[in-house]
């Protein structure tokens, strides 16, 4: 095979792979999952005082 044929084949494979990558990827119109979000009414006041453990 000539080097030009090899370059063309590699370019076609890369372009096809990029098309598949972007075609099967998640769409930008979908909202992300709310799995990691906290409740809006979560009380964050008070809590544990922060102090170094090595001074206990």
Buried (B, 14 or more C-beta within 10 A) or exposed (E): EEEEEEEEEEEEEEEEEEEEEEEEEEEEEEEEEEEEEEEEEEEEEEEEEEEEEEEE
